[in-house]
Amino acid sequence: MNASYIPQFPESYWSVSADERDLYPKLEGNIEADVAVVGGGIAGITTAYLLAKEGFKVVLIEAGRLLNGTTAHTTAKITAQHDLIYDELIKQDGREKASLYYQANNEALQFIKDTIAKHDITCGYSMQDAYVYTDADSYINNLENEMKAYDLLGIAGEYVTSIPLQIPSKAAVVMRNQAQFHPLHYLNVLVDELIKAQGQIYEHTTAVDVEEGDSPRVLTSDGFQITCKQVVSCTHFPFYDGHGFYFARMHADRSYVLAVQTEEAYPGGMYISAEEPKRSIRYVDTEDASGLLLVGGQSHKTGQGICTINHYEALQQYALKNFRLDKIAYRWSAQDLITGDKIPFIGHIKASSRNVYIATGFHKWGMTNGTAAALLIRDQILNKQNPYADLYTPSRSVSWTTIKHIASDNFDVAKHLIAGKLEMAKMRPEDLSLDEGSVVTVQGKRAGAYKDEQGKLYLVDTTCTHMGCEVEWNNGERTWDCPCHGSRFSVQGEVIEGPAEKPLKRIE
C-alpha cells in the first residue's frame, strides 16, 4: 500500500481501533421503562448515561450496532468553533442567541473534559487550538468579520496571518484550548457506566413509530413495544416525525475523510478552510506510534454531484500536494443533517408534545452539539431550567433567511424528484463488471443493479420508499442514496439512513 493507493472499501479508523465489544441482545418482547432512548451515537448514549445516573430506568435501542453511524465516522473535533458561524448567527438571530450557541457548545466541551477526568478514560484526549484559515483573498474579510464577532461575544480568539501547519494560508481565526479525542474509546466507557446504573441496551432493534400519550409507546419493526414515560429520539434523522415535517426542514450532506501516514512531524492544531472545497485537518496519535493525519472535506448533498469516489481522489491529490505521504491507511465518509438556520433541533418534538424529545441537525459538529443535546434533554426531563431551551427548540420561529434556505432545499428536492423520473437507463445488468453498480433497465423499467466480486447480482427498485424519489448509485460506499432527503440503502435494499423506514423492493 502506498500514497497512490486508496483503500478499496471504506473503513473508519475509530471503528477498527476500538475495543471489541460484546453484542447486546435484540429486543424480543414488550418491556417498560421510565425513558426510552432511540439511537446509539454520541447524543443517544450521553443522554441515556445522564438519565441513568439520575436514577431513571433507561432503555437504549439501536437499529444496528452501537457507535456504528455518524459518530464512528466523524473527525472527532471537540470545539465550539464551528467554521465561520458566529458572524452569521449574529446577523441572522442576534447577539444573544449567537452567544448562547457558543456557551452551549463550550459547556459541552467542558463536560466531555470533566467526564474523561471523572472516569479516568483513556481516549487520546488532547487540547488543541482550532483554526479557520483561508488562502483566498476574497475570504479575508469573512475572517475579519468573524474575529469582530468573537470580540463582540467575548470569545477568546485571535486573528493571525500565519498558522503552524505548513499549508498555503493567508490568514486565520484561532480559538484556543479546544480539544480532540477518540470518540469510541470515550463513549464505550459511558456505555459501561450506563450498564452499571442498570440501564438496558438492545441492538438490531429498529424503532418505527411512537404512539404518544401519558405513557407513550415506542413501536419496533418486529412488532414489540417499549412503554415508557419519556421518549428521546437521537436517531440522526428522526425515526418519528411527530408532524414536525423534519424531512422538509433539513437536508443531508456527505463529506469524506482520508487517514494518511506522513513522513513529517505534525505541529499541532485542528484546521478547517473557510473557502470551498472544505479542507479539514487534524492528527491522531495511534497505538503503534505511526500516527495518522486526517484530511477531510468534499461536502455535497447526499445522492447529488460527481461520482463519489472522485471526492476521495480529490482529497488524495490535496494531501499529495501538501504533505509527504507514506500511505493512505483508511478512508470513510459521514452523513450529516443541516437545518435551515444551522442550529440543531433539540427538545420537545413539537410544542404540544411534553414527553417526546428529539435531537438532530448537528451540522457536522456532533461532538459538542450532540453532548449539548444530551445535557439539555436531561434538564427538560428533570423539569430544570436550561438557558438553551429556546435557542434549540424545534418549534422556534425562523428568520426570512432561514425560510429562503428551506425553500431552496425543497425546490432542489422537487427538481431531483422530477429528474429521477425522467432519467432513462442505458445499461443492462449483464453489462456490469465485478464490484460495479449502476442504474439499469430490466424488462423496460428502471432498476438498481450491483454485481459483487463473486459475480452475484443484486437488483432493487430504485424508487425511495420515503417519498418516491429515485435513488442513485454511490460507488464510493457501495450504497443507493436518495438525492431528495438523504435516505441510504444497502445493495440488498436495506435501510442504512432515514428518513426512509422501509427497504427498497427487491427484484428477482
C-alpha positions as CSV (number, residue, x, y, z in Angstrom):
1,M,0.0,0.0,0.0
2,N,1.3,3.5,-0.8
3,A,0.2,7.0,-1.3
4,S,-1.2,6.3,-4.8
5,Y,-3.5,3.5,-3.4
6,I,-6.9,4.4,-2.0
7,P,-8.3,1.5,0.1
8,Q,-10.9,-0.4,-1.9
9,F,-13.5,-0.4,0.9
10,P,-14.4,2.4,3.3
11,E,-13.4,1.7,6.9
12,S,-13.3,4.1,9.8
13,Y,-10.1,4.2,11.9
14,W,-12.2,4.8,15.0
15,S,-14.1,1.6,14.4
16,V,-11.1,-0.5,13.6
17,S,-9.1,0.7,16.6
18,A,-12.0,0.5,19.1
19,D,-12.0,-2.3,21.7
20,E,-14.1,-5.3,20.5
21,R,-17.4,-5.2,22.4
22,D,-19.9,-7.8,23.3
23,L,-23.1,-7.9,21.3
24,Y,-26.2,-6.6,23.0
25,P,-29.4,-8.6,22.6
26,K,-32.2,-7.8,20.2
27,L,-35.5,-6.8,21.8
28,E,-37.7,-9.9,21.7
29,G,-40.7,-8.8,23.8
30,N,-42.7,-5.9,25.2
31,I,-40.9,-4.0,28.0
32,E,-41.4,-1.0,30.2
33,A,-39.1,1.8,31.2
34,D,-39.0,5.4,32.5
35,V,-37.2,6.6,29.4
36,A,-36.7,5.0,26.0
37,V,-33.7,6.5,24.2
38,V,-33.5,5.6,20.5
39,G,-30.2,5.9,18.7
40,G,-26.7,4.7,19.7
41,G,-24.5,7.6,18.8
42,I,-23.0,10.3,21.0
43,A,-26.3,12.1,21.6
44,G,-28.2,8.9,22.5
45,I,-25.5,7.3,24.6
46,T,-24.8,10.5,26.5
47,T,-28.5,11.1,27.1
48,A,-29.0,7.6,28.4
49,Y,-25.9,7.8,30.6
50,L,-27.0,11.1,32.2
51,L,-30.6,9.9,32.9
52,A,-29.5,6.6,34.3
53,K,-27.2,8.5,36.6
54,E,-30.2,10.5,37.8
55,G,-32.0,7.2,38.8
56,F,-34.3,6.7,35.8
57,K,-34.9,3.2,34.4
58,V,-33.4,3.7,30.9
59,V,-33.7,1.6,27.8
60,L,-31.4,2.4,24.9
61,I,-32.1,0.8,21.5
62,E,-30.2,0.9,18.2
63,A,-31.2,-0.3,14.8
64,G,-27.8,-1.7,14.1
65,R,-24.7,-1.8,16.4
66,L,-23.9,0.9,18.9
67,L,-21.5,3.5,17.6
68,N,-21.6,2.4,14.0
69,G,-23.2,5.5,12.5
70,T,-22.1,9.2,12.1
71,T,-20.3,9.2,15.5
72,A,-17.9,6.5,14.2
73,H,-17.2,8.5,11.0
74,T,-16.5,11.9,12.5
75,T,-13.2,13.7,12.6
76,A,-13.8,13.9,16.4
77,K,-13.0,17.6,17.0
78,I,-14.4,18.8,20.3
79,T,-14.8,22.5,19.6
80,A,-17.1,25.5,19.8
81,Q,-15.5,26.8,16.6
82,H,-18.0,25.6,14.0
83,D,-16.4,27.1,10.9
84,L,-17.4,30.8,10.3
85,I,-20.6,30.7,12.2
86,Y,-20.7,33.5,14.8
87,D,-20.8,36.5,12.5
88,E,-23.6,34.7,10.5
89,L,-25.6,33.9,13.7
90,I,-25.3,37.5,14.9
91,K,-26.7,38.8,11.6
92,Q,-29.3,36.0,11.4
93,D,-30.5,35.7,15.0
94,G,-28.9,38.5,17.1
95,R,-26.1,38.7,19.5
96,E,-27.9,37.0,22.4
97,K,-28.6,33.7,20.5
98,A,-25.2,33.7,19.0
99,S,-23.7,34.0,22.5
100,L,-25.9,31.2,23.8
101,Y,-24.8,28.9,20.9
102,Y,-21.2,29.5,21.9
103,Q,-21.9,28.9,25.6
104,A,-23.8,25.7,25.0
105,N,-21.0,24.2,22.9
106,N,-18.3,25.5,25.2
107,E,-20.1,23.8,28.2
108,A,-20.4,20.6,26.2
109,L,-16.6,20.7,25.6
110,Q,-16.1,21.2,29.3
111,F,-18.5,18.3,30.1
112,I,-16.5,15.9,27.9
113,K,-13.3,17.0,29.6
114,D,-14.7,16.6,33.1
115,T,-16.3,13.2,32.2
116,I,-12.9,11.9,30.9
117,A,-11.3,13.0,34.2
118,K,-14.1,11.6,36.3
119,H,-13.9,8.1,34.8
120,D,-10.2,8.2,34.0
121,I,-10.9,7.5,30.3
122,T,-8.0,6.8,28.0
123,C,-9.2,8.1,24.7
124,G,-6.5,10.2,23.2
125,Y,-7.9,13.4,24.6
126,S,-5.7,16.4,23.9
127,M,-6.2,20.1,24.0
128,Q,-5.7,21.8,20.6
129,D,-6.0,25.2,19.1
130,A,-8.7,25.3,16.4
131,Y,-8.1,27.4,13.2
132,V,-10.4,28.6,10.4
133,Y,-7.9,29.6,7.7
134,T,-8.0,30.9,4.2
135,D,-5.7,31.1,1.2
136,A,-8.1,33.2,-0.8
137,D,-8.0,37.0,-0.7
138,S,-11.8,37.1,-1.1
139,Y,-12.2,35.4,2.3
140,I,-10.0,37.7,4.3
141,N,-13.0,40.0,5.0
142,N,-15.0,37.0,6.2
143,L,-12.3,36.1,8.7
144,E,-12.1,39.7,9.9
145,N,-15.8,39.8,10.5
146,E,-15.7,36.5,12.4
147,M,-13.0,38.0,14.6
148,K,-15.2,41.0,15.3
149,A,-18.0,38.6,16.2
150,Y,-15.6,36.8,18.7
151,D,-14.8,40.2,20.3
152,L,-18.5,41.1,20.5
153,L,-19.4,37.8,22.1
154,G,-16.4,37.7,24.4
155,I,-14.9,34.6,22.8
156,A,-11.2,34.2,23.4
157,G,-9.7,34.2,19.9
158,E,-7.1,35.8,17.7
159,Y,-6.8,36.9,14.1
160,V,-3.4,35.6,12.8
161,T,-1.6,35.9,9.4
162,S,0.2,32.5,9.7
163,I,-0.6,29.1,11.1
164,P,1.7,26.3,12.4
165,L,0.7,23.9,9.7
166,Q,2.8,24.3,6.5
167,I,0.0,24.6,4.0
168,P,-0.9,27.6,1.9
169,S,-2.8,30.2,4.0
170,K,-3.0,34.0,4.2
171,A,-4.9,34.5,7.4
172,A,-6.8,32.6,10.1
173,V,-9.0,33.0,13.1
174,V,-7.9,30.8,16.0
175,M,-9.9,29.6,19.1
176,R,-7.6,28.5,21.8
177,N,-7.9,25.5,24.1
178,Q,-10.3,23.3,22.1
179,A,-9.8,19.5,22.0
180,Q,-9.9,16.2,20.1
181,F,-10.2,12.6,21.1
182,H,-11.0,9.0,20.1
183,P,-14.9,9.1,20.2
184,L,-15.5,5.4,20.6
185,H,-13.0,4.9,23.4
186,Y,-14.8,7.7,25.2
187,L,-18.3,6.6,24.6
188,N,-17.6,2.9,25.3
189,V,-16.9,3.9,28.9
190,L,-20.2,5.8,29.1
191,V,-21.9,2.6,27.8
192,D,-20.2,0.7,30.6
193,E,-21.4,3.3,33.2
194,L,-24.9,3.1,31.8
195,I,-24.9,-0.7,32.3
196,K,-23.6,-0.2,35.9
197,A,-26.5,2.1,36.5
198,Q,-29.0,-0.7,35.5
199,G,-29.6,0.7,32.0
200,Q,-30.7,-1.8,29.3
201,I,-29.3,-1.8,25.8
202,Y,-30.8,-3.6,22.8
203,E,-29.1,-3.7,19.4
204,H,-30.6,-4.6,16.0
205,T,-33.8,-3.2,17.3
206,T,-35.4,-0.7,14.8
207,A,-37.9,1.8,16.1
208,V,-40.5,2.7,13.5
209,D,-43.2,4.8,15.3
210,V,-44.3,6.3,18.6
211,E,-47.8,6.2,20.0
212,E,-48.0,9.4,22.0
213,G,-49.9,9.8,25.3
214,D,-49.3,10.0,29.0
215,S,-47.4,6.7,28.6
216,P,-46.0,6.8,25.1
217,R,-45.0,3.6,23.4
218,V,-42.1,3.1,21.0
219,L,-43.1,0.5,18.3
220,T,-40.4,-1.6,16.7
221,S,-40.2,-3.2,13.3
222,D,-40.6,-6.7,14.8
223,G,-43.9,-5.7,16.4
224,F,-42.7,-5.2,20.0
225,Q,-43.1,-2.1,22.0
226,I,-41.5,-0.1,24.8
227,T,-44.0,1.6,27.1
228,C,-42.4,4.5,29.0
229,K,-42.9,8.0,30.4
230,Q,-40.5,9.8,28.1
231,V,-39.1,9.1,24.6
232,V,-35.9,10.6,23.2
233,S,-35.1,10.3,19.5
234,C,-31.4,10.6,18.8
235,T,-31.5,8.6,15.5
236,H,-29.6,11.1,13.4
237,F,-32.6,11.5,11.1
238,P,-35.8,11.3,13.3
239,F,-37.4,7.9,13.0
240,Y,-40.6,9.5,14.2
241,D,-41.7,12.9,12.7
242,G,-44.5,13.8,15.0
243,H,-45.9,16.0,12.3
244,G,-42.8,18.2,12.6
245,F,-42.0,17.8,8.8
246,Y,-38.4,17.4,9.7
247,F,-37.6,15.9,6.2
248,A,-38.5,19.3,4.7
249,R,-36.6,21.4,7.3
250,M,-33.2,19.8,6.9
251,H,-31.0,18.5,4.2
252,A,-28.4,15.7,4.3
253,D,-24.8,16.3,3.4
254,R,-22.0,13.8,2.9
255,S,-18.3,14.5,3.4
256,Y,-15.2,12.4,3.2
257,V,-12.0,11.6,5.1
258,L,-8.7,10.1,4.3
259,A,-6.5,8.8,7.2
260,V,-2.9,9.0,5.9
261,Q,0.6,8.4,7.3
262,T,3.1,11.1,6.6
263,E,6.9,11.4,6.8
264,E,6.9,14.8,8.6
265,A,6.2,15.9,12.2
266,Y,2.9,17.4,12.9
267,P,2.9,20.9,14.6
268,G,-0.4,20.5,16.4
269,G,-3.7,22.2,16.0
270,M,-7.0,21.5,14.2
271,Y,-7.8,23.2,10.9
272,I,-10.7,23.9,8.6
273,S,-10.7,26.1,5.5
274,A,-13.1,29.0,5.2
275,E,-13.5,28.5,1.4
276,E,-14.8,25.7,-0.7
277,P,-14.0,23.0,-1.2
278,K,-13.6,22.5,2.5
279,R,-10.4,21.0,3.9
280,S,-10.4,19.7,7.5
281,I,-7.2,18.6,9.0
282,R,-6.2,17.1,12.4
283,Y,-3.7,14.5,13.7
284,V,-4.3,11.2,15.6
285,D,-1.7,9.6,17.8
286,T,-2.1,5.9,17.2
287,E,-1.1,3.0,19.5
288,D,1.7,1.8,17.1
289,A,3.1,5.4,17.2
290,S,2.9,5.7,13.4
291,G,0.2,8.4,13.7
292,L,-2.4,9.4,11.2
293,L,-3.2,12.7,9.5
294,L,-7.0,13.1,8.9
295,V,-7.7,15.0,5.8
296,G,-11.4,15.7,5.2
297,G,-13.8,17.7,3.1
298,Q,-15.5,17.5,-0.3
299,S,-19.0,18.1,1.2
300,H,-22.1,17.7,-1.1
301,K,-25.8,17.0,-0.7
302,T,-26.4,13.2,-0.4
303,G,-27.1,11.5,-3.7
304,Q,-26.1,14.5,-5.8
305,G,-22.9,15.7,-7.5
306,I,-20.0,13.9,-9.1
307,C,-19.1,10.2,-8.8
308,T,-18.4,9.7,-5.1
309,I,-15.0,8.0,-5.5
310,N,-13.8,11.2,-7.1
311,H,-14.2,13.0,-3.8
312,Y,-11.7,10.6,-2.2
313,E,-9.4,11.2,-5.2
314,A,-9.6,15.0,-4.7
315,L,-8.6,14.6,-1.1
316,Q,-5.8,12.3,-2.2
317,Q,-4.5,14.9,-4.6
318,Y,-4.7,17.7,-2.0
319,A,-2.8,15.5,0.5
320,L,-0.1,14.6,-2.0
321,K,0.4,18.2,-2.9
322,N,0.7,19.5,0.7
323,F,2.3,16.6,2.7
324,R,4.9,13.9,2.2
325,L,2.7,10.9,2.2
326,D,3.8,7.4,3.1
327,K,0.5,5.6,2.6
328,I,-3.3,6.1,2.8
329,A,-4.4,3.8,5.6
330,Y,-8.2,4.4,5.8
331,R,-11.0,6.1,4.0
332,W,-14.5,6.8,5.2
333,S,-17.4,9.2,4.8
334,A,-20.1,10.6,7.0
335,Q,-23.6,11.9,6.6
336,D,-24.8,15.0,8.5
337,L,-28.1,16.8,8.7
338,I,-28.2,20.6,8.4
339,T,-31.2,22.8,9.4
340,G,-32.2,25.9,7.6
341,D,-30.6,28.2,10.3
342,K,-27.7,25.8,11.1
343,I,-28.8,25.5,14.7
344,P,-29.8,21.9,15.7
345,F,-33.3,20.8,16.7
346,I,-33.2,19.8,20.3
347,G,-36.1,19.5,22.7
348,H,-39.8,18.6,22.5
349,I,-40.6,17.2,19.1
350,K,-43.5,19.7,18.8
351,A,-44.9,22.4,21.1
352,S,-47.9,20.2,22.2
353,S,-45.8,17.1,23.0
354,R,-44.4,17.2,26.5
355,N,-42.8,13.8,26.7
356,V,-41.3,13.1,23.2
357,Y,-37.9,14.7,22.6
358,I,-35.7,15.0,19.5
359,A,-32.0,15.7,18.9
360,T,-31.0,16.2,15.2
361,G,-29.4,18.5,12.7
362,F,-25.9,18.8,14.3
363,H,-24.4,20.5,11.2
364,K,-21.2,18.3,11.2
365,W,-20.3,19.4,14.7
366,G,-21.9,16.5,16.6
367,M,-19.3,16.0,19.3
368,T,-20.3,19.3,21.1
369,N,-23.8,19.7,19.7
370,G,-24.7,16.1,20.5
371,T,-23.4,16.5,24.0
372,A,-25.2,19.8,24.4
373,A,-28.4,18.0,23.3
374,A,-28.0,15.3,26.0
375,L,-27.5,18.0,28.7
376,L,-30.5,20.0,27.6
377,I,-32.8,17.0,27.3
378,R,-31.7,15.7,30.7
379,D,-32.7,19.0,32.2
380,Q,-36.0,19.1,30.4
381,I,-36.9,15.6,31.7
382,L,-35.9,16.7,35.2
383,N,-38.0,19.9,34.8
384,K,-34.9,22.0,35.3
385,Q,-34.4,25.4,33.7
386,N,-31.9,25.4,30.9
387,P,-30.7,28.6,29.2
388,Y,-30.5,27.0,25.8
389,A,-34.0,25.6,25.5
390,D,-35.4,28.4,23.4
391,L,-32.3,28.5,21.2
392,Y,-32.6,24.9,20.2
393,T,-36.3,24.3,20.4
394,P,-37.7,22.6,17.2
395,S,-40.7,24.9,17.5
396,R,-38.7,28.1,17.2
397,S,-39.7,30.8,14.8
398,V,-37.3,31.3,11.9
399,S,-35.9,34.3,10.1
400,W,-36.6,35.2,6.5
401,T,-33.1,34.0,5.6
402,T,-33.9,30.6,7.1
403,I,-37.1,30.4,5.2
404,K,-35.3,31.1,1.9
405,H,-32.8,28.3,2.7
406,I,-35.7,25.8,3.4
407,A,-37.5,26.9,0.2
408,S,-34.3,26.4,-1.8
409,D,-33.8,22.9,-0.3
410,N,-37.3,21.9,-1.1
411,F,-37.1,23.3,-4.7
412,D,-34.0,21.1,-5.0
413,V,-36.0,18.1,-3.8
414,A,-38.7,18.8,-6.4
415,K,-36.1,19.1,-9.2
416,H,-34.5,15.8,-8.3
417,L,-37.8,14.1,-7.9
418,I,-38.8,15.1,-11.5
419,A,-35.3,14.5,-13.0
420,G,-35.2,11.0,-11.5
421,K,-38.5,10.0,-13.0
422,L,-37.4,11.2,-16.5
423,E,-33.9,9.7,-16.4
424,M,-33.5,6.8,-18.8
425,A,-31.1,4.0,-18.0
426,K,-28.9,2.7,-20.8
427,M,-27.1,-0.1,-19.1
428,R,-28.4,-3.7,-18.6
429,P,-27.5,-5.9,-15.6
430,E,-25.3,-8.1,-17.8
431,D,-23.2,-5.1,-18.8
432,L,-21.9,-4.7,-15.2
433,S,-18.3,-5.6,-14.3
434,L,-17.5,-7.3,-11.0
435,D,-17.9,-4.9,-8.0
436,E,-19.9,-2.4,-10.1
437,G,-23.3,-0.8,-9.5
438,S,-25.5,1.2,-11.8
439,V,-29.0,2.2,-12.7
440,V,-30.0,-0.3,-15.3
441,T,-33.0,-1.3,-17.4
442,V,-34.8,-4.5,-16.5
443,Q,-37.8,-5.5,-18.7
444,G,-38.1,-1.9,-19.9
445,K,-38.2,-0.5,-16.3
446,R,-35.6,1.4,-14.3
447,A,-33.8,-0.7,-11.6
448,G,-30.7,-0.6,-9.5
449,A,-28.1,-3.3,-10.0
450,Y,-24.9,-4.3,-8.2
451,K,-22.6,-7.2,-9.1
452,D,-20.4,-8.2,-6.3
453,E,-16.8,-9.6,-6.6
454,Q,-18.1,-13.1,-6.9
455,G,-20.5,-12.2,-9.7
456,K,-23.7,-12.3,-7.6
457,L,-26.2,-9.8,-8.9
458,Y,-28.4,-7.7,-6.6
459,L,-31.4,-6.0,-8.2
460,V,-33.6,-3.4,-6.4
461,D,-36.4,-1.0,-7.3
462,T,-34.8,2.5,-7.4
463,T,-37.9,4.3,-6.0
464,C,-37.1,5.5,-2.5
465,T,-39.7,4.3,0.0
466,H,-39.8,7.6,1.7
467,M,-41.4,10.0,-0.8
468,G,-40.8,8.3,-4.2
469,C,-37.6,10.0,-5.4
470,E,-35.2,7.9,-7.5
471,V,-32.1,6.7,-5.7
472,E,-28.6,7.0,-7.3
473,W,-25.6,4.6,-7.0
474,N,-22.9,5.7,-4.6
475,N,-19.8,3.8,-5.9
476,G,-17.5,5.2,-3.1
477,E,-19.6,3.5,-0.4
478,R,-21.5,0.9,-2.5
479,T,-24.9,2.2,-1.4
480,W,-28.1,3.5,-3.0
481,D,-28.5,7.2,-2.0
482,C,-31.6,9.4,-2.3
483,P,-30.9,12.9,-3.6
484,C,-34.1,14.3,-2.1
485,H,-34.0,13.7,1.7
486,G,-30.8,11.7,2.1
487,S,-32.1,8.1,2.7
488,R,-29.5,5.5,2.0
489,F,-29.9,1.8,1.3
490,S,-27.5,-1.2,1.0
491,V,-27.0,-3.2,-2.2
492,Q,-29.8,-5.5,-1.0
493,G,-32.1,-2.6,-0.4
494,E,-31.9,-2.4,3.4
495,V,-32.2,1.0,5.1
496,I,-28.9,2.4,6.2
497,E,-30.0,6.0,6.8
498,G,-33.5,7.5,7.2
499,P,-36.0,9.1,6.8
500,A,-37.0,6.0,4.8
501,E,-38.2,3.3,7.1
502,K,-38.9,0.5,4.6
503,P,-36.3,-1.2,2.4
504,L,-36.2,-0.9,-1.4
505,K,-38.2,-3.6,-3.1
506,R,-36.0,-6.4,-4.4
507,I,-36.3,-7.5,-8.0
508,E,-35.9,-11.2,-8.7
